[in-house]
Amino acid sequence: MIVEWAPFTVIDGVSDRDLMAMASRLQTDFLAKQAGYVRREL
């Protein structure tokens, strides 16, 4: 198993709601389609 830790900083003007919406889109449009992908937590 591989665990990736990817800390980041949200830029000014991006709300928590916007962040969560884009994170959800990343999950369904990209991550879920990757071979071997299991899960992600934000």
Backbone as JSON, one array per atom type, in Angstrom:
{
  "sequence": "MIVEWAPFTVIDGVSDRDLMAMASRLQTDFLAKQAGYVRREL",
  "N": [[0.84, -1.18, 0.0], [0.47, 2.22, -0.73], [0.78, 5.4, 0.64], [-0.03, 8.71, 0.18], [0.85, 11.93, 1.13], [-0.3, 15.1, 0.85], [0.01, 18.14, 1.5], [-1.54, 21.37, 1.26], [-2.27, 24.82, 0.45], [-5.07, 26.84, 0.47], [-5.95, 29.28, -1.86], [-6.51, 32.82, -1.42], [-9.84, 33.96, -1.43], [-11.09, 31.64, -2.24], [-13.66, 29.69, -1.24], [-14.62, 27.39, 1.41], [-16.7, 25.87, 0.5], [-16.41, 26.04, -2.3], [-13.94, 24.75, -2.54], [-14.57, 22.14, -1.65], [-16.4, 21.41, -3.62], [-14.82, 21.35, -5.95], [-13.02, 19.39, -5.18], [-14.67, 17.17, -5.06], [-15.34, 16.96, -7.75], [-12.81, 16.38, -8.85], [-12.48, 13.88, -7.7], [-14.53, 12.28, -8.95], [-14.21, 12.74, -11.71], [-11.55, 12.2, -12.32], [-9.75, 10.82, -10.34], [-11.2, 8.45, -9.53], [-11.11, 6.98, -11.84], [-8.61, 5.98, -12.13], [-6.28, 3.33, -12.39], [-5.94, 1.01, -9.79], [-6.55, 2.81, -7.84], [-7.78, 3.53, -4.61], [-8.87, 5.09, -2.39], [-9.51, 8.43, -1.09], [-8.95, 11.09, 1.19], [-10.04, 14.16, 2.43]],
  "CA": [[0.0, 0.0, 0.0], [1.17, 3.5, -0.78], [0.02, 6.53, 1.18], [0.53, 9.99, -0.26], [0.46, 13.08, 1.95], [-0.14, 16.25, -0.04], [-0.5, 19.37, 2.11], [-1.71, 22.48, 0.34], [-2.87, 26.03, 0.99], [-6.12, 27.38, -0.39], [-5.69, 30.69, -2.17], [-7.5, 33.79, -0.97], [-11.03, 34.09, -2.26], [-11.7, 30.34, -2.49], [-14.41, 29.3, -0.05], [-14.63, 25.97, 1.73], [-17.71, 25.27, -0.38], [-15.77, 25.9, -3.62], [-12.9, 23.73, -2.41], [-15.21, 20.83, -1.58], [-17.01, 21.12, -4.93], [-13.76, 20.96, -6.88], [-12.48, 18.12, -4.7], [-15.63, 16.16, -5.49], [-15.17, 16.83, -9.2], [-11.55, 15.66, -9.03], [-12.73, 12.49, -7.32], [-15.34, 11.55, -9.92], [-13.75, 12.91, -13.09], [-10.18, 11.76, -12.54], [-9.19, 9.81, -9.43], [-11.94, 7.19, -9.55], [-10.83, 6.28, -13.1], [-7.2, 5.55, -12.15], [-6.06, 1.93, -12.02], [-5.36, 0.81, -8.47], [-7.01, 3.83, -6.89], [-8.65, 2.97, -3.57], [-9.66, 6.13, -1.74], [-8.86, 9.69, -0.76], [-9.59, 11.83, 2.28], [-9.71, 15.59, 2.44]],
  "C": [[0.89, 1.24, 0.0], [0.24, 4.58, -0.24], [0.73, 7.8, 0.73], [-0.03, 11.09, 0.63], [0.72, 14.3, 1.11], [-0.73, 17.51, 0.6], [-0.59, 20.5, 1.08], [-2.31, 23.67, 1.09], [-3.9, 26.53, -0.02], [-5.86, 28.86, -0.62], [-6.83, 31.58, -1.67], [-8.66, 33.86, -1.96], [-11.71, 32.78, -2.59], [-12.37, 29.89, -1.19], [-14.28, 27.8, 0.2], [-15.6, 25.23, 0.81], [-17.13, 25.04, -1.78], [-14.72, 24.79, -3.61], [-13.53, 22.34, -2.43], [-15.86, 20.45, -2.91], [-15.96, 20.67, -5.93], [-13.13, 19.63, -6.47], [-13.38, 16.97, -5.13], [-15.5, 15.9, -6.99], [-13.89, 16.07, -9.53], [-11.75, 14.18, -8.76], [-13.44, 11.73, -8.43], [-14.79, 11.62, -11.35], [-12.36, 12.36, -13.36], [-9.76, 10.6, -11.64], [-9.88, 8.46, -9.53], [-11.66, 6.36, -10.8], [-9.4, 5.74, -13.17], [-7.06, 4.12, -11.66], [-5.41, 1.86, -10.64], [-5.81, 1.81, -7.42], [-7.96, 3.21, -5.88], [-9.51, 4.05, -2.93], [-8.82, 7.37, -1.51], [-9.64, 10.32, 0.37], [-9.12, 13.27, 2.22], [-10.21, 16.17, 3.72]]
}
